[in-house]
Amino acid sequence: MRATATIKALTAPLKKVSTLEHWLLDRTGSSDAVGITLYWGNATASGISDCNDLRIAHWNGSSWVKEAAYTSGSCSGSGAITTLSGLTSFSPFSFGSEKEQMANNPLPIELLDFTAQPEDKTVKLQWATATEVNNDFFTIEKSIDGAAFTELLKLPGAGNSNTQLNYSAVDENPYNGYSYYRLKQTDFNGEYTYSDIEAVNFKRKAEDMLTVYPNPLVNTTLKIKLDDTYTDGILAVEVYDMQGVKLLSANIDIVQMQANGYYELATHFNNGAYIVVAKTGDAECRKRVIVLN
């Protein structure tokens, strides 16, 4: 893998939404409209520096929208922001801002997007930030099931920035099938947030799954190596001559094969050309081998 140096959609007039904190509010009682108040105990820790520009941001299912509200308290200490009218729909709430300048409610990092796209035999990961505040580093995390993630790579953040910055990284070994990716952003104080999860359905070309060697084959036995994205199951291998006569058939345990690094077909073939066919699951490939004894 190699690297080079989201927030979700925003509805105007919102320009930024906090990545430090959010509130999940659900209705448990009546259907009456209710007011919402968000509190902060330390304005600096919450990235708030301009109470006049502070807004309540409400995620409506597809975008962050502004809720009319007023503030009370201090932007140098503790305070609160309260909706002007009652709400009847609930979902995540957070602090928002209408201004882009760094001096106005930095709200750590504004992630414009995070994407993962297949590119040849790799997956290209790209993201962009509009602003960064105390941004130490990014971590790309990867998962085969979308639930358990492991670290793929780390990339330094800009620290502080008020201009758009573009980043990219490459996963050179994506899983066969679905690979899931997410971006983790960590501040200098150790606090972190995650992007949305991006899924890539990456299917290698069939001929890439298997390597047969040596080829040409001279006075030795044929070895086969399976792509390391295949981790379990059975690999069915058959060898045919050029007249279509099956000369060999084997069912190979992939776990054992991968632990050894290869599987050896302990059969000597006469001079000529042969076709090796390998199948596992719904994947199948064919390789032509020349024997020169």
N, C-alpha and C positions, 0 to 999 in steps of 0.2 A: 504494500500500500504506500501511497505517497500523498503529500498535501502541499498546497500553496496558500501563502497569505495573499418560529414564524408567529412573527406575531400574526394572528389571524387577521382577516379583513377588518378594516376600520371604515365606519360611515362618517362622512363629514358632519360636523366640523372637528371631530376627534382627529388628532395627529399622533398621539402616543397613548399607550396603555401600560400600566405598571406590570413588570414581571416579577416583582418582589413578593406580592401578596394578592390574594383574591378570596372572596367569600362565596360559599355555596349555600344558597337559601332556598328552602323548599316549603311549600304550604302544607300544613298538617291539620288546620282547622277550617274555619269558615272561608267563604269566597270574597269577603270584604276586601276592599283596597287598603293597603297598609303602606306606611312610610318606611323608608330605609335610611339608616344612619350608619356610616362607616367611620370608625375612629382610628386615630394614630396616636401612639404614645411618644414617638420620637420622630419629628419631621425629617431630620437628616437621614435616619435609618430607613425611612420609607421613601426617600428620594423626592421629598416635597420641599420646594423653596418659594413657591408663588401661590398663595392661597387664592388670589384673584383668578388664576388660570386653572385651579383644580376643579375637576369634574368627576361625577360618578359615571363609570363606564359599565354598561350592561350588555352581556352577551345574549343575543336574541336567537341563537341557533345557527346563524350564518355570518354574523358580523357583530363587532362591538359598536354600540350606539350610546349616545349621550342622554342622560336623564337630567332634567332640570333640577338644580340643587343649590343650596347655600352653605357656606362654611362658617364655622365658629371655632374659637380657640386661636392658637398661635402657629405660624409656619416656622417658628424657631423652637417650638416645644411640642406640646400635645394639642390635639384638636379633633374636630369632627366635620363631616359633610353630610347633609341630610336632603333627601328629595323634597321638592316643593309640593308634590302631590302624591297620592297613594298609588301603588302599583298592584296589578293583578296577575302579572306574569313573573316567573322567577327562574333563575339560572345563575351562572357566575356573575359576580359584581367585582369591580376593582376601581382603583384610582385612574383617572385619565387626564389628558391635557390637550388643549387646542393649539398650543404654540410649539414650534419646532426648535426654538433656540435652546441651547444647553442650559442657560440660566433659569429657564422656566421648567420646573419639575422634571429633572433628568430621567427619573423612572428607569433606572439602570441601562437596559439595552432594548432598542426597538428593532426587532428582527423583521425584515421585510418579507423574506421567504426562505424556505428550505426545501430543496428538491433532490430527488434521487432518480437517475435515468440510466438504463442499460446503454453501454457504448462498447461495441465490439465484444470482447470477452470480459469486460470490467463493468463496474457501476460508477458513474460519475455523480458526485455529491456537491451541490452548490448552495450557498446561502449568502445573504446580503443583510447588512445592518444599516439603518439610517442614522442611529446614534448609539454610542457606547459610553457607559459611565462605570468606572472601577471594574472593567471587564478583564479578568486575569487570563482565562483561556477557554477554549471550546473543546469538547470531547464528542467525537462521533461514536455512537453506540450501535451495535448490530445484534439482530436476533433472528433465529430461524422460525420462531413461532409467534412473534409479536408480544410475548410476555416476559421472557427471561432475556435480558440484554447483557452483552459483554462489550468491553472497550475495544474499539477498532483503532483509533488514533487520537492524538491530542494536537491542538494547534493554538499558539498564543493569540490572545485577544489584543485589541489596540489600547487597552487601558481606558482612555477617554478620547472620544471623537464626536464631532458634530457634522461629519460628511459621510456620504454613503461609502461603505467599504464592501468589497466583494471577496468571497472566499470560495475555495474549491478543494476537493479531496477525491481520491480514487480508491475504491475497493477493488483490488486486483484478484480477489478470490471470493466472489459472491457464491452463495449457496445455489445449488441446482434447484430450480423452482422459486419459491418466494423467499426473499430476503427483506427484513424489516430494519429501518434505520431511524434514529432520532438524534437530535442535536442537544447536547447538554452545555449550558453556559454557566461558568463559575466565576463569582466575584472574588476580589482579593481577600475578603473576609470569610470566604468559604461557602457563602450562600450560593445556591444554584437554582436554575429553572430548566425546563425541557421544552423543546418544540413539539409540534404534532409529529406523529409517526408516519413515515413514508414507506410504502411497500413497492417492491420491484419483483415482478414475475420474470425471472431470468432463466431462460432455457438455453443451454449450450447446444451448439450444433452436434448432431449425433456422432459425427466422426471425431469430435474432440474428447469423447468420453473414454476412449481406449487407446493405449499405445502398445504396439507389438514390436519386439526387438530381440536380437539384432535382425536387421532387414537390409540387405540379404542375409540369409541364415547359412552359415558355413561350419559344418562339423560341430554343431552344438545343439542344444534344445531351445525351443521357443519360449520366451517369457512374455507375459502380458501384464500391463499395469493399468489400473483403473483410476480415473480422475478422483481426487481426494474429496470431492463433494459428495460422493457416494459412500455412505458409512455403514449400511447394513443391508440385509436381504441376500438374495442369491443371484449370482451372475452365471447365466447359462452360456457356455462357449461351445461352438461347433466348428470343425474344420472340414472344408470341401476341396476336392480337386477341381480342375477347370472343366471337367465333364459333369460336375454337379453331384459326384459321389461323396457321401458323408464318410470321412475317415476317422473322426474323433468327436466325442461328445462328453462334456463335463459340466457338473453343477458345482459352483465354487461359493463357499461362504465368504461374503464380502468383508465381514469383520476380521476374519483370520487373514484374508488376503491383504487388507490394508495394514494390518499389524506387521506383516512380513515385508510389505512394500511392493510385492509382485506375486504372480503365480506362474509356476513353470510347467509347461506342457511336456512331460517326460516321455516324449515320443519322437523318434527320428523319422524324418520324411525324405523321400527320394528327391532327386533333382527335379525342379519344375516350379510352377506357380500354384499358389493355394489361396483360398479365401477363408479368413477367420471371421466368424459371425458371433457377436456378443449381444446378449439381451439381459436387461434387468428392468422390472416394472414395465413402463411403456416406452422405454428408451432402447434403441437398437442401432448398432453400427457394424460396418463391414470393413475389413482391412485386407489388402492384397499383400502376400508375402512371397518372396522369391527364395528358393532353396538352391544353394550351390555347394555341393559336397565334393 
